[in-house]
Amino acid sequence: MSTLKGKNIYLRALEPDDLGFIYSLENDTSIWEVSQTQVPYSMFLLKSYLENAHKDIYEAKQLRLAICKIETFEAIGLIDLFDFDPKNNRAGIGIVIQNQKNRNSGYGKEALELLIAYAKKHLYIHQLYANIAVSNLASKRLFTSFGFALIGIKKDWIFTDGNYTDEAFYQLIIKK
């Protein structure tokens, strides 16, 4: 697992003990816009999800990992590969750091670096993409710092608080 360990954080598979953390994260309305969530998740539904989280990425087409601090082992966020397409060697990538106190501390950057390296070395990913609200400057800075390029804007893509907003589509082509 050393490929998923950085200087300050490590990435790990979800465990049954993560139920409380995932429940609080998924039901945090302040991040629903980022995750495109519209309704609360029940403990029952999330417990069922965790019981089936052992599926391999080739079967589930998704890999969700907890972002944990090395110092305290505390889970502080999640990072995902989704819409995994092994034929075309591509996947979407998403990241969320739950508490404001842990944002802008380099944890997201370190997690993204680890997951990109993992995707390249172990999954032979050729391209990654991210969908980012145009107003999310922190995420745009994070992804562009790794070479993700703005490919296009999806007009009026997200409906929030009675208004439509645009979503940017970023792509990273990984060179071998």
N, C-alpha and C positions, 0 to 999 in steps of 0.2 A: 504494500500500500504506500510505499515511499513516494510514488509518483503523485499521490494526492495529498502530500504534506508540504507545506510551505514554511516560512519563517515564523509566522504568527497564527496561522490557521491550518486546519486540515479539512478535507472533504471525506465524508463517510456515508455509507448506505443508511437508510432510515431504519430505525429500530422500533419495536413495540413501545418502548419507554418514551418515544418522541410524540406520543398521542397528545399530551397536554400542550406541548410547544406548537405542534402543527394546528391544533384546534385554535389556539390564540392567534397564530399568524393568519390562518385562512379566514378567521372571523374579524380581523382588524379592518374596519371599514376605511381607514385612512389609506390602505394600500390596494383596495379593491379595483381602482382604476388601472393600476399597473398589471394586476393579475386577471383583469376583465371578469371579476366575480360579481354576481348580482344578488345572490342569496346566501344566507349563512349556511355553514356546513354543520351537520350534527356529529356528535361524538361517535354514534353508531356508524355513520357513513365513513368517517375518517379511520375508525378502527378496522373496518372492512378493507379500506384502501391499504392500510399498513399490513394487513394479513396477506394481501396479494402483491405487496411491493417487491417480493423476491423474484418476480418475473424478470427474465433477462431482457436487455434492451432490444434484441432482435424480435422478441415476442411482443413486448409491451409498446415498442416504438418510442419509449421515453425512459430517461434515467434521471431520477431526482435524488440529489445528495444534500445532506445537511452540511452547512458551513459551521465549523466549530473552532473556538479559540483553543490553541494549544495549551495555554497557561491554565485555563479553568475547565476545559472540556465542555464548556457551555455552547449549546447550539444557538447561533445568532441569526441564521438565515438559511435560505435554500437556493440551490442553483440547479437548473434543469437543462437537459437536452430533450427536445420534444420533436415530434414529426420526423423521427429518425428514418432516413431513407437509405438503406445500405446499398441498393442498386446504384443510386446516383451519388453516394457518399456525401450526404448533406444532412443537416439537422438545424432546427431552431435552437436558440439558447435564451434563457431567461434567468434573472437573478433578483433576489429580494433580500435585503437586510432588514430585520424586523424593527428594532428600536432605533430611534433617531440618534441616541448616544453612540451607537456603533457605526453609523454612516459617516462617510468622509474621513475614515480612519485607515483606509488602505485595505480593509478586509475584502471588500468586493473586488478590488483590483487583483489581489492575490488569488482569490477564488477563481476569477475568470482566467487568469494566467494558467492555473493548475488544470482547469477543465479543458482549455484549448489544447494544452500539451497532451493531456490524456486522450482527447478525441483524435488528435493527429496520430499519436503513436499506437494506440490500441484499437481504435475503431476505423482508422484510415480515412477519416473525414477529409474531404476536399474543400467543402465550403460550409460555413456557419452563417446564420442570419439572425437578426434581432429586430423585433417590432418595438418601436419606442415612440411614445407620445412626443409630439414636437415641443411641448412645454417642459419635458423632462431633461433639463440641461445636464444634470449630473450623470444620468445614464448615457447621454450622447457623448459627453467627454470621456467617460469610462470606455465605451466601446471603440470610439475613434482612436483612443490611445493605443489600442492593439491593432490598428490598421483596418478596422471595419469602415467601409465606405458607404456613404449615402447613395442608394440606388434609385430611390423614388419616394414620393409622398402619396399616401393614400388619403384623399380628400374626404373630409367629413366622416371619418372612419369610426370614431369613438363618440358615443352619446353619453354625456355626463352633465348632471345638474341642469338639464333642459337645453343644453347646447351641444352642437357637433364640433369636434376638434379633429385635426389631422393627425395621422400617425406616420412616422418615418420608417422606412425599410432600409436597414443596414446589412451589408454583406461582407464577409471576409473570405477570400480565396486563399487557401492554405497551400503554400508551395512545398513541394517535397524536398 
